[in-house]
Amino acid sequence: MTPGTTIGWRPVLLWGLASLVVAATVVSFILWGLNGPAYLVDLIAAYCL
């Protein structure tokens, strides 16, 4: 097996984290657009308190 043919776990981990960040951003913008800022503030307060 040549060294260039296998993929390491770091690129996969980085792509996974980037995908989670993009998904969280998209969901937050959808929630902001549907219910306004009050919904997000209430959601954060419910999880933090």
N, C-alpha and C positions, 0 to 999 in steps of 0.2 A: 504494500500500500504506500502510495506516495504521500508526502506531508501535506500537500495542497488539497487532497480529496476529502478529508474529514472536516466537519464543522464543529467548532467548539461550543461549549455551553454558554460562554459569555455573550456572543452575538444573539443567541436565542433569548437569553435573559433580558438583554437590552431591548430587543424588539418587543418582548412581552410587556416590559414595563412601559415602553413608549405607547403600546396599544392600550394599556390600562389608563394612561394619562389622557389619551385622545378620547377614549370612551367616557371617562368621567367628565371631561370638558363638554362633550356633546350632550350628555345627559343633563348637566347643570344648565346649559343654555336652553335646552328644551323645557326644563322645569321653570326657568326664569321667564321664558316666553309664554308658557301656559298660565302660570299662576302669579307671576310677578315676584318681586324680591321677598315679600313676606313669607312665601312658602319655603324658600331656601333658608331664611333666617330661623323659621320655626323648626325645620328639619335638623339643622345644625344644633340648635338649642336642645332638641329632644334627645339627640345622641350624646351630647356633652354633659347634660345634667342628669 
